[in-house]
Amino acid sequence: MESPVIQKFKGKQVMQMQQLSRLSLVPTHERSPAEEVELAATAISLDVRLRPSDMPAHMQDRALRCARLQLDSSAPVSRPNPTHLARALKKEFDSLYGPAWHCVVGTSFGSFVTHSRGGFVYFSIDSLSVLLFKTEVQLVAEPGA
């Protein structure tokens, strides 16, 4: 029989491993080889570099196409506006897949986020990096209510 201290330590290790497996972005949505090839072809055709993701292929495809369309529709002489791209992606995903999407766009940023399962994609397009993720919305009850 293990001591309570060892059991607590092992329990903590298991929790940390579970958290790391979520953070390591192991895809929770299994994709067929055909979906992988189709998504890779889309990324190549749109000149996008896919990075880690935990999102179904059709949603990734939507994010890549929306980003490319937004960047291509901006004035050709001006530099792309990261804020406009972030707003457009957030609005698109909020309207299609429900609320609580967040988007960060820029040339240099760090992040550490918690996301809903199946709601994370990170990619580079032109000179910009894009982080798009969904969080869960939960109502918080006031104490004593």
Kinemage of the C-alpha trace (Angstrom):
@kinemage 1
@onewidth
@group {chain A} dominant
@subgroup {mainchain}
@vectorlist {calphas} color= white
{ca met a 1} P 0.000 0.000 0.000
{ca glu a 2} L 1.364 3.414 -0.996
{ca ser a 3} L 1.504 6.299 1.410
{ca pro a 4} L -0.956 9.179 0.952
{ca val a 5} L 1.941 11.446 -0.044
{ca ile a 6} L 2.952 9.117 -2.905
{ca gln a 7} L -0.677 8.744 -4.017
{ca lys a 8} L -1.080 12.536 -4.035
{ca phe a 9} L 2.161 12.935 -6.000
{ca lys a 10} L 1.088 10.320 -8.570
{ca gly a 11} L -2.320 11.984 -8.841
{ca lys a 12} L -0.643 15.320 -9.509
{ca gln a 13} L 1.558 13.743 -12.186
{ca val a 14} L -1.493 12.240 -13.899
{ca met a 15} L -3.246 15.623 -13.863
{ca gln a 16} L -0.161 17.325 -15.284
{ca met a 17} L 0.138 14.710 -18.039
{ca gln a 18} L -3.534 15.202 -18.917
{ca gln a 19} L -3.019 18.955 -19.072
{ca leu a 20} L 0.115 18.551 -21.194
{ca ser a 21} L -1.653 16.225 -23.597
{ca arg a 22} L -4.302 18.892 -24.106
{ca leu a 23} L -1.682 21.593 -24.516
{ca ser a 24} L 0.497 19.559 -26.853
{ca leu a 25} L -2.286 19.872 -29.381
{ca val a 26} L -2.683 16.227 -30.180
{ca pro a 27} L -5.572 16.405 -32.623
{ca thr a 28} L -8.804 15.297 -31.016
{ca his a 29} L -10.432 15.087 -34.416
{ca glu a 30} L -9.059 12.190 -36.358
{ca arg a 31} L -8.767 13.096 -40.013
{ca ser a 32} L -8.641 10.706 -42.869
{ca pro a 33} L -5.584 10.786 -45.145
{ca ala a 34} L -7.791 12.304 -47.841
{ca glu a 35} L -8.777 15.171 -45.515
{ca glu a 36} L -5.121 15.722 -44.586
{ca val a 37} L -4.111 15.911 -48.250
{ca glu a 38} L -6.993 18.229 -49.110
{ca leu a 39} L -6.154 20.560 -46.211
{ca ala a 40} L -2.456 20.575 -47.159
{ca ala a 41} L -3.366 21.374 -50.775
{ca thr a 42} L -5.568 24.251 -49.619
{ca ala a 43} L -2.778 25.619 -47.432
{ca ile a 44} L -0.302 25.450 -50.305
{ca ser a 45} L -2.690 27.071 -52.776
{ca leu a 46} L -3.412 29.927 -50.338
{ca asp a 47} L 0.271 30.333 -49.406
{ca val a 48} L -0.410 29.500 -45.761
{ca arg a 49} L 1.808 27.619 -43.345
{ca leu a 50} L -0.254 25.494 -40.986
{ca arg a 51} L 1.060 25.128 -37.472
{ca pro a 52} L -0.449 23.213 -34.513
{ca ser a 53} L -4.188 22.729 -34.505
{ca asp a 54} L -6.952 20.974 -32.680
{ca met a 55} L -9.761 21.676 -35.100
{ca pro a 56} L -11.711 19.716 -37.714
{ca ala a 57} L -10.371 20.061 -41.245
{ca his a 58} L -13.452 21.881 -42.574
{ca met a 59} L -13.106 24.563 -39.889
{ca gln a 60} L -9.383 24.979 -40.576
{ca asp a 61} L -10.170 25.304 -44.261
{ca arg a 62} L -12.721 28.023 -43.426
{ca ala a 63} L -10.170 29.928 -41.306
{ca leu a 64} L -7.483 29.777 -44.009
{ca arg a 65} L -9.838 30.886 -46.777
{ca cys a 66} L -11.351 33.683 -44.670
{ca ala a 67} L -7.879 35.001 -43.775
{ca arg a 68} L -6.673 34.900 -47.399
{ca leu a 69} L -9.838 36.630 -48.643
{ca gln a 70} L -9.523 39.348 -46.000
{ca leu a 71} L -5.851 39.993 -46.796
{ca asp a 72} L -6.400 39.968 -50.558
{ca ser a 73} L -9.326 42.381 -50.283
{ca ser a 74} L -7.265 44.991 -48.434
{ca ala a 75} L -5.747 47.731 -50.538
{ca pro a 76} L -2.731 46.394 -52.452
{ca val a 77} L -0.538 49.380 -51.573
{ca ser a 78} L -1.203 49.283 -47.826
{ca arg a 79} L 0.199 46.857 -45.332
{ca pro a 80} L -2.256 44.296 -43.938
{ca asn a 81} L -4.041 45.424 -40.802
{ca pro a 82} L -3.784 42.675 -38.131
{ca thr a 83} L -6.707 44.112 -36.156
{ca his a 84} L -9.040 43.969 -39.160
{ca leu a 85} L -8.024 40.375 -39.893
{ca ala a 86} L -8.537 39.342 -36.247
{ca arg a 87} L -11.962 41.010 -36.173
{ca ala a 88} L -13.038 39.375 -39.428
{ca leu a 89} L -11.987 35.887 -38.309
{ca lys a 90} L -13.636 36.278 -34.906
{ca lys a 91} L -16.907 37.503 -36.440
{ca glu a 92} L -16.889 34.699 -39.014
{ca phe a 93} L -16.340 31.976 -36.430
{ca asp a 94} L -18.724 33.485 -33.864
{ca ser a 95} L -21.495 33.547 -36.468
{ca leu a 96} L -20.813 30.054 -37.843
{ca tyr a 97} L -19.728 28.077 -34.770
{ca gly a 98} L -21.183 29.945 -31.789
{ca pro a 99} L -19.789 32.590 -29.439
{ca ala a 100} L -16.549 32.861 -27.485
{ca trp a 101} L -13.989 32.768 -30.308
{ca his a 102} L -10.799 34.771 -29.829
{ca cys a 103} L -8.255 35.770 -32.429
{ca val a 104} L -4.731 37.141 -32.139
{ca val a 105} L -2.923 38.335 -35.272
{ca gly a 106} L 0.532 39.828 -35.486
{ca thr a 107} L 4.133 39.478 -36.524
{ca ser a 108} L 5.491 38.643 -33.086
{ca phe a 109} L 3.587 37.490 -30.038
{ca gly a 110} L 3.653 34.848 -27.370
{ca ser a 111} L 0.629 33.058 -26.030
{ca phe a 112} L -0.505 30.495 -23.534
{ca val a 113} L -4.227 29.837 -23.806
{ca thr a 114} L -6.841 27.365 -22.697
{ca his a 115} L -9.187 26.385 -25.489
{ca ser a 116} L -12.245 24.252 -25.981
{ca arg a 117} L -11.660 20.829 -27.466
{ca gly a 118} L -11.691 21.079 -31.245
{ca gly a 119} L -11.356 24.859 -31.196
{ca phe a 120} L -7.736 25.840 -31.850
{ca val a 121} L -5.719 26.655 -34.952
{ca tyr a 122} L -2.435 28.469 -35.425
{ca phe a 123} L -1.104 29.381 -38.872
{ca ser a 124} L 1.050 31.900 -40.722
{ca ile a 125} L -0.128 33.803 -43.754
{ca asp a 126} L 2.063 36.308 -45.577
{ca ser a 127} L 4.050 38.040 -42.812
{ca leu a 128} L 1.408 37.467 -40.122
{ca ser a 129} L 0.816 34.739 -37.572
{ca val a 130} L -2.782 33.919 -36.648
{ca leu a 131} L -4.009 32.272 -33.464
{ca leu a 132} L -7.718 31.454 -33.434
{ca phe a 133} L -9.292 29.623 -30.510
{ca lys a 134} L -12.599 29.054 -28.757
{ca thr a 135} L -13.325 29.093 -25.048
{ca glu a 136} L -16.381 27.888 -23.198
{ca val a 137} L -18.861 30.372 -21.843
{ca gln a 138} L -20.255 29.477 -18.435
{ca leu a 139} L -22.689 31.491 -16.372
{ca val a 140} L -21.374 32.444 -12.966
{ca ala a 141} L -23.950 32.579 -10.195
{ca glu a 142} L -23.560 35.190 -7.511
{ca pro a 143} L -22.946 33.847 -4.031
{ca gly a 144} L -26.141 33.471 -2.059
{ca ala a 145} L -28.330 33.625 -5.157
